[in-house]
Amino acid sequence: MKTTLLMTAALMLAAPAFAHGDGHDTHEGFTLIHAGTVIAVPGETPLSNQTIIVNEGKIVGIEAGFMPDEEATIIDGKTMTFMPGLIDSHVHLRSDRDTGSRWDVVTMESGDVALQAAAHAKTTLMAGFTAVQDVGGPKEIFSLRRAINKGVIPGPHIRAAGSAISATGGHGDFHGFKGDILEMYQSQTICDGVADCRRAVRQAVKNGADVIKVTATGGVLSNTNAGTGQQLMDDELEAIVQTAATMGRKVTAHAHDKGGIDAALRAGIHSIEHGSFLDAETAALFKKHNAVLIPTVLAGKTVEGWANDPDTFLPPNSVKKALEVGPAMQDMARLAWENGVTIAFGTDTGVSKHGDNAKEFEYMVAAGMTPMQAIRSATVVAAKHIEMDDRIGTLEAGKEADIIAVDGDPLKDVAELMDVDFVMKGGVVYKHDR
């Protein structure tokens, strides 16, 4: 039996060669996913017993029932729950925090860095995350982005910032080594003062940045006792936002301390990474400026665990900050959600282990979200946040065929997303545990 729907859809997409020599129609090249449950647009009512139609890497449509077709590839997922590929808005694909990582910058060659990042990209994809925003990494991340886009290696869509805009001596600068090594590895995007920060933004764009990352406050893992308060000044933050706008880029800010978060929001920064010590007043600023929060509770839990380990590899400066920041982050996420702040899913993976990204869902639910709301934050909301919602984030006709599935029901137990059983990106199946 042949379906006229497939022929019509194919013609609408201008797909080539839909006839045998004898004139009979064929649908070779189509994939039909027979899905027991489909969360096509997270936040809307799931659909039961549907066929997801895929052709040339795109979603053609979703139709009721299990459509047959003798020429199409059939994927049997009648007992599975399908949804859009997940999106992690805050990763570091190059990083792999362990006892040796602090020395990587002076021991690893460029090829080592690129291969490590490629391995992490594949792990991320296989965990069900078909798109990520890498908000702080070396130049090799741009090479990785190109290689994935060309199909050379498997990995998620990458939106990359490259090196962060940071103050001299602040979080994002290089610490803890002797002077000649520090000078050798000085980032091009370290800046001081308005004019220099404008230069740093332009340099980041020249390097290949899709988004501008700034470290508005101190951070846990920088080996300095500067704390987690504001480090880039108000006029510097304003200059960064203004300059980024002239270059067609949005700005996201690493920020822990309330003063630094508030300053970043007042400067017009579009999103805040971490937000550890925000309060109700800060939440009102988020809403006033239509800004997005990426809580990264998983990172807070991770560094807190390291700090409490008697054999920790963290230097003393980081232990102190981890014990302040880590315990605050779950309550912060709850306060933000209760006060109506828009939350996009993000983990700071690279601190936590690559492939464990979905642990963040459990912390989001603990903060008061329903499983559906948490999934929406990692699809619909995150896709808009990383400016890719025209291509990904929902299962709708014309969008990328980025589709994942689990055997269980993630709306009953969001931990099901820790073990994704099916991954398709761009119409290519990378994982199907059956």
Secondary structure per residue as TSV (DSSP state, phi and psi in degrees):
chain	resnum	aa	ss	phi	psi
A	1	M	-	360.0	133.5
A	2	K	-	-109.4	150.4
A	3	T	-	-109.1	128.6
A	4	T	H	-66.7	-25.7
A	5	L	H	-58.8	-44.0
A	6	L	H	-64.6	-41.8
A	7	M	H	-62.3	-44.4
A	8	T	H	-63.4	-45.7
A	9	A	H	-62.5	-41.4
A	10	A	H	-63.6	-42.3
A	11	L	H	-65.1	-38.2
A	12	M	H	-63.3	-33.8
A	13	L	T	-87.5	2.2
A	14	A	T	58.0	38.5
A	15	A	-	-70.9	142.1
A	16	P	S	-81.7	159.1
A	17	A	-	52.6	80.1
A	18	F	-	-115.9	35.6
A	19	A	B	-148.3	140.9
A	20	H	-	-75.6	172.7
A	21	G	T	-62.6	-23.8
A	22	D	T	-89.8	5.1
A	23	G	S	89.6	-3.7
A	24	H	-	-79.3	142.3
A	25	D	B	-69.7	148.2
A	26	T	-	-138.6	151.1
A	27	H	-	-121.2	30.7
A	28	E	T	-59.0	135.8
A	29	G	T	102.1	-14.8
A	30	F	E	-82.3	149.8
A	31	T	E	-121.0	129.9
A	32	L	E	-112.2	119.7
A	33	I	E	-99.5	114.3
A	34	H	E	-85.5	103.7
A	35	A	E	-108.5	126.7
A	36	G	E	-65.6	-43.4
A	37	T	E	-137.1	139.6
A	38	V	E	-129.0	120.9
A	39	I	-	-96.8	81.1
A	40	A	S	-69.5	-44.8
A	41	V	S	-125.5	97.0
A	42	P	T	-53.5	130.8
A	43	G	T	109.5	-21.6
A	44	E	S	-102.4	165.8
A	45	T	-	-62.7	128.2
A	46	P	-	-62.8	155.8
A	47	L	E	-107.4	148.9
A	48	S	E	-112.6	146.3
A	49	N	E	51.1	70.8
A	50	Q	E	-123.4	159.5
A	51	T	E	-113.6	121.2
A	52	I	E	-93.2	122.5
A	53	I	E	-101.8	123.7
A	54	V	E	-124.3	135.5
A	55	N	E	-150.0	134.8
A	56	E	T	51.3	41.7
A	57	G	T	80.3	0.9
A	58	K	E	-119.0	158.0
A	59	I	E	-82.8	123.0
A	60	V	E	-84.1	-39.1
A	61	G	E	171.8	176.7
A	62	I	E	-129.5	126.7
A	63	E	E	-125.3	146.9
A	64	A	E	-66.0	143.5
A	65	G	S	87.7	172.5
A	66	F	-	-102.1	95.6
A	67	M	-	-71.8	133.0
A	68	P	-	-91.2	156.2
A	69	D	-	-168.9	121.3
A	70	E	S	-72.6	-18.2
A	71	E	S	-97.5	-23.9
A	72	A	S	-79.5	156.4
A	73	T	E	-78.9	129.2
A	74	I	E	-107.2	129.3
A	75	I	E	-110.5	119.7
A	76	D	E	-88.1	106.2
A	77	G	E	-127.5	36.4
A	78	K	E	-64.1	-20.8
A	79	T	E	-105.3	9.7
A	80	M	E	-112.0	161.1
A	81	T	E	-106.6	120.9
A	82	F	E	-105.3	148.2
A	83	M	E	-157.8	171.5
A	84	P	E	-63.5	152.6
A	85	G	-	-55.5	143.3
A	86	L	E	-77.7	156.9
A	87	I	E	-128.7	125.2
A	88	D	E	-105.2	115.0
A	89	S	E	-81.2	-3.4
A	90	H	E	-148.6	98.3
A	91	V	E	-133.6	166.7
A	92	H	-	-133.4	92.1
A	93	L	T	-66.6	-25.8
A	94	R	T	-74.2	-32.9
A	95	S	-	-79.4	149.9
A	96	D	-	-151.5	86.7
A	97	R	-	-64.0	119.2
A	98	D	S	-155.4	-172.6
A	99	T	T	-66.0	-19.0
A	100	G	T	-101.2	-9.0
A	101	S	G	-65.6	-28.1
A	102	R	G	-62.7	-24.7
A	103	W	G	-95.0	-5.9
A	104	D	H	-57.7	-37.8
A	105	V	H	-61.7	-26.0
A	106	V	H	-108.9	3.1
A	107	T	H	-120.9	-20.6
A	108	M	-	-97.1	137.7
A	109	E	-	-79.6	166.2
A	110	S	H	-57.8	-39.5
A	111	G	H	-63.8	-37.1
A	112	D	H	-61.3	-44.4
A	113	V	H	-62.0	-46.7
A	114	A	H	-62.8	-42.9
A	115	L	H	-68.6	-38.0
A	116	Q	H	-62.2	-45.2
A	117	A	H	-63.4	-38.1
A	118	A	H	-64.1	-40.6
A	119	A	H	-63.5	-41.2
A	120	H	H	-66.5	-36.2
A	121	A	H	-62.2	-43.7
A	122	K	H	-64.5	-42.9
A	123	T	H	-58.8	-41.7
A	124	T	H	-62.7	-45.9
A	125	L	H	-60.3	-45.6
A	126	M	H	-67.4	-18.1
A	127	A	T	-84.6	0.4
A	128	G	T	99.4	4.6
A	129	F	E	-98.6	104.5
A	130	T	E	-93.0	-2.3
A	131	A	E	-151.5	145.1
A	132	V	E	-142.6	159.4
A	133	Q	E	-115.0	115.9
A	134	D	E	-92.2	108.9
A	135	V	-	-108.3	52.4
A	136	G	S	145.8	101.4
A	137	G	-	-165.8	172.1
A	138	P	-	-77.4	176.7
A	139	K	T	-61.4	-24.3
A	140	E	H	-62.0	-22.3
A	141	I	H	-63.1	-34.9
A	142	F	H	-68.7	-36.6
A	143	S	H	-65.0	-41.2
A	144	L	H	-62.1	-43.6
A	145	R	H	-57.2	-45.5
A	146	R	H	-64.5	-43.3
A	147	A	H	-63.2	-40.7
A	148	I	H	-67.3	-43.4
A	149	N	H	-61.8	-31.7
A	150	K	T	-85.3	-4.6
A	151	G	T	78.6	16.0
A	152	V	S	-70.8	-40.2
A	153	I	S	-136.5	156.1
A	154	P	-	-79.9	144.8
A	155	G	-	173.2	171.6
A	156	P	-	-76.0	164.6
A	157	H	E	-58.3	138.1
A	158	I	E	-121.4	125.9
A	159	R	E	-108.4	120.9
A	160	A	E	-121.7	144.9
A	161	A	-	-98.6	-25.2
A	162	G	-	70.7	-152.9
A	163	S	S	-70.1	146.3
A	164	A	-	-77.5	154.1
A	165	I	B	-81.0	115.9
A	166	S	E	-138.9	155.8
A	167	A	E	-79.6	148.4
A	168	T	T	-54.8	126.3
A	169	G	T	81.1	-2.2
A	170	G	S	-93.1	-173.7
A	171	H	T	-66.2	129.5
A	172	G	T	105.7	-19.1
A	173	D	S	-84.7	176.3
A	174	F	-	-99.6	131.4
A	175	H	-	-132.9	157.4
A	176	G	S	88.4	9.2
A	177	F	S	-124.0	167.9
A	178	K	-	-69.5	161.9
A	179	G	H	-56.0	-42.7
A	180	D	H	-67.7	-32.1
A	181	I	H	-71.5	-41.3
A	182	L	H	-58.1	-43.1
A	183	E	H	-66.9	-36.9
A	184	M	H	-63.4	-34.9
A	185	Y	T	-107.3	21.7
A	186	Q	-	-62.1	127.5
A	187	S	-	-72.8	149.5
A	188	Q	T	-71.5	-14.0
A	189	T	T	-110.1	18.6
A	190	I	E	-79.2	135.0
A	191	C	E	-146.0	157.9
A	192	D	-	-142.2	122.4
A	193	G	S	87.8	161.4
A	194	V	H	-59.0	-51.6
A	195	A	H	-62.3	-42.5
A	196	D	H	-68.7	-35.1
A	197	C	H	-69.5	-33.4
A	198	R	H	-62.5	-44.4
A	199	R	H	-59.0	-42.7
A	200	A	H	-63.6	-38.5
A	201	V	H	-63.5	-45.5
A	202	R	H	-63.6	-37.0
A	203	Q	H	-65.0	-41.5
A	204	A	H	-60.6	-41.5
A	205	V	H	-66.1	-43.0
A	206	K	H	-59.5	-37.1
A	207	N	H	-68.0	-23.9
A	208	G	T	126.4	12.1
A	209	A	-	-66.6	131.2
A	210	D	S	-84.3	-28.3
A	211	V	S	-142.4	150.1
A	212	I	E	-97.4	124.8
A	213	K	E	-104.7	130.2
A	214	V	E	-121.5	148.4
A	215	T	E	-103.8	92.1
A	216	A	-	-72.2	-26.0
A	217	T	B	-130.9	174.0
A	218	G	-	-64.8	168.5
A	219	G	-	-138.1	163.6
A	220	V	S	-66.0	-45.8
A	221	L	S	-89.9	-1.3
A	222	S	S	-77.0	131.4
A	223	N	S	-82.2	69.5
A	224	T	S	-150.3	152.4
A	225	N	S	-93.4	25.0
A	226	A	-	-71.9	-9.6
A	227	G	-	81.7	-166.7
A	228	T	S	-117.5	21.8
A	229	G	S	-82.4	179.4
A	230	Q	B	-62.0	136.7
A	231	Q	-	-122.2	-40.8
A	232	L	S	-84.8	131.9
A	233	M	-	-77.5	164.3
A	234	D	H	-55.1	-46.0
A	235	D	H	-68.0	-31.7
A	236	E	H	-68.5	-43.0
A	237	L	H	-61.8	-43.8
A	238	E	H	-62.1	-41.2
A	239	A	H	-65.1	-38.0
A	240	I	H	-62.9	-46.2
A	241	V	H	-64.2	-45.5
A	242	Q	H	-62.3	-43.7
A	243	T	H	-68.5	-41.2
A	244	A	H	-59.5	-40.6
A	245	A	H	-61.4	-39.2
A	246	T	H	-67.8	-20.2
A	247	M	T	-102.1	9.8
A	248	G	T	72.3	29.4
A	249	R	-	-123.5	146.5
A	250	K	-	-91.4	166.2
A	251	V	E	-124.3	134.5
A	252	T	E	-120.3	144.3
A	253	A	E	-121.7	124.2
A	254	H	E	-66.1	123.7
A	255	A	E	-156.7	127.0
A	256	H	-	-105.5	-53.9
A	257	D	S	-70.6	143.0
A	258	K	H	-56.5	-43.8
A	259	G	H	-60.4	-41.1
A	260	G	H	-69.6	-38.0
A	261	I	H	-63.2	-48.6
A	262	D	H	-61.3	-42.1
A	263	A	H	-63.0	-41.7
A	264	A	H	-62.9	-43.6
A	265	L	H	-65.2	-42.6
A	266	R	H	-64.0	-30.0
A	267	A	T	-75.2	-10.2
A	268	G	T	97.6	12.4
A	269	I	-	-64.4	141.2
A	270	H	S	-83.5	-24.5
A	271	S	E	-155.4	157.2
A	272	I	E	-121.4	127.6
A	273	E	E	-93.0	127.8
A	274	H	E	87.4	-75.9
A	275	G	-	66.9	32.5
A	276	S	T	-56.0	-38.8
A	277	F	T	-115.3	29.8
A	278	L	-	-66.8	159.5
A	279	D	-	-134.6	-172.1
A	280	A	H	-62.3	-35.6
A	281	E	H	-64.0	-41.8
A	282	T	H	-64.8	-39.8
A	283	A	H	-57.8	-38.7
A	284	A	H	-64.3	-35.7
A	285	L	H	-65.7	-39.6
A	286	F	H	-54.9	-49.0
A	287	K	H	-69.1	-37.8
A	288	K	H	-61.2	-39.6
A	289	H	T	-98.7	6.8
A	290	N	T	54.6	42.3
A	291	A	-	-95.5	162.3
A	292	V	E	-115.3	142.7
A	293	L	E	-107.7	135.0
A	294	I	E	-116.4	99.3
A	295	P	-	-71.1	-32.1
A	296	T	-	50.0	47.5
A	297	V	H	-61.7	-34.6
A	298	L	H	-56.6	-39.3
A	299	A	H	-64.8	-41.8
A	300	G	H	-61.9	-43.9
A	301	K	H	-62.9	-38.0
A	302	T	H	-65.8	-49.6
A	303	V	H	-69.9	-31.6
A	304	E	H	-62.7	-42.5
A	305	G	H	-61.8	-42.5
A	306	W	H	-62.0	-44.2
A	307	A	H	-63.8	-31.4
A	308	N	T	-84.8	-4.5
A	309	D	-	-79.6	120.8
A	310	P	T	-60.6	-21.7
A	311	D	T	-104.1	27.5
A	312	T	-	-57.9	146.3
A	313	F	-	-89.2	-6.0
A	314	L	S	-69.0	140.8
A	315	P	-	-70.2	158.6
A	316	P	H	-54.5	-37.9
A	317	N	H	-58.0	-40.9
A	318	S	H	-75.8	-34.8
A	319	V	H	-58.0	-47.6
A	320	K	H	-57.8	-47.0
A	321	K	H	-69.8	-36.8
A	322	A	H	-63.2	-37.4
A	323	L	H	-74.2	-15.3
A	324	E	H	-89.9	-45.9
A	325	V	H	-78.2	-48.0
A	326	G	G	-51.9	-53.1
A	327	P	G	-66.3	-17.6
A	328	A	G	-83.0	-19.3
A	329	M	H	-75.9	-33.3
A	330	Q	H	-65.8	-44.5
A	331	D	H	-65.4	-36.1
A	332	M	H	-60.0	-45.9
A	333	A	H	-62.8	-39.9
A	334	R	H	-64.5	-45.6
A	335	L	H	-62.0	-43.5
A	336	A	H	-62.3	-45.7
A	337	W	H	-64.3	-43.5
A	338	E	H	-64.6	-25.4
A	339	N	T	-98.2	13.2
A	340	G	T	79.6	20.4
A	341	V	-	-75.0	137.2
A	342	T	E	-71.2	126.0
A	343	I	E	-118.1	125.5
A	344	A	-	-106.0	140.7
A	345	F	-	-64.0	132.3
A	346	G	-	-165.8	148.7
A	347	T	-	-124.0	-22.5
A	348	D	-	66.1	31.5
A	349	T	B	-59.5	140.7
A	350	G	T	116.1	-31.2
A	351	V	T	-82.3	-63.1
A	352	S	B	-75.2	170.2
A	353	K	-	-74.7	138.4
A	354	H	T	-61.5	135.1
A	355	G	T	99.4	-17.8
A	356	D	-	-96.6	12.4
A	357	N	T	-50.8	-37.8
A	358	A	T	-68.8	-9.1
A	359	K	H	-58.7	-28.5
A	360	E	H	-58.6	-30.0
A	361	F	H	-58.6	-39.4
A	362	E	H	-64.9	-37.4
A	363	Y	H	-71.1	-31.7
A	364	M	H	-67.8	-41.2
A	365	V	H	-66.0	-39.0
A	366	A	H	-63.1	-25.1
A	367	A	T	-81.4	-3.7
A	368	G	T	116.7	-5.9
A	369	M	-	-75.1	151.4
A	370	T	-	-79.1	160.9
A	371	P	H	-54.3	-40.1
A	372	M	H	-63.9	-40.9
A	373	Q	H	-65.0	-37.7
A	374	A	H	-66.2	-42.6
A	375	I	H	-64.3	-39.8
A	376	R	H	-61.5	-37.3
A	377	S	I	-64.6	-27.0
A	378	A	I	-96.7	6.2
A	379	T	I	-133.1	-82.5
A	380	V	I	-60.0	-50.8
A	381	V	I	-69.3	-46.1
A	382	A	H	-65.3	-36.8
A	383	A	H	-61.8	-41.9
A	384	K	H	-67.5	-41.6
A	385	H	H	-59.8	-41.9
A	386	I	T	-92.2	13.2
A	387	E	T	60.6	40.8
A	388	M	-	-128.2	18.3
A	389	D	T	-70.4	-11.4
A	390	D	T	-77.7	-12.3
A	391	R	T	-118.4	-33.1
A	392	I	S	-138.8	176.2
A	393	G	S	105.5	-21.3
A	394	T	S	-142.9	162.5
A	395	L	-	-99.8	89.6
A	396	E	-	-137.0	153.7
A	397	A	T	-55.1	133.1
A	398	G	T	94.4	-13.7
A	399	K	S	-88.2	164.3
A	400	E	B	-57.1	141.2
A	401	A	-	-82.5	68.3
A	402	D	-	-101.8	103.6
A	403	I	E	-136.3	134.4
A	404	I	E	-125.9	165.6
A	405	A	E	-152.8	153.7
A	406	V	E	-129.5	156.0
A	407	D	S	-73.4	-30.4
A	408	G	S	-92.0	-162.0
A	409	D	-	-114.7	100.8
A	410	P	T	-67.9	-15.0
A	411	L	T	-77.7	-18.6
A	412	K	T	-94.5	-37.6
A	413	D	-	-140.7	101.8
A	414	V	G	-65.4	-17.1
A	415	A	G	-65.5	-14.0
A	416	E	G	-56.3	-27.6
A	417	L	G	-73.9	-7.0
A	418	M	G	-73.5	-14.7
A	419	D	S	-135.3	75.7
A	420	V	-	-73.4	133.6
A	421	D	-	-101.7	-15.8
A	422	F	E	-143.2	131.3
A	423	V	E	-135.1	122.5
A	424	M	E	-123.1	134.0
A	425	K	E	-132.4	125.1
A	426	G	T	59.8	32.1
A	427	G	T	82.7	-2.7
A	428	V	E	-100.4	128.8
A	429	V	E	-84.2	121.5
A	430	Y	E	-103.9	-18.9
A	431	K	E	-153.3	133.7
A	432	H	E	-153.5	90.4
A	433	D	-	-84.0	90.0
A	434	R	-	-132.5	360.0
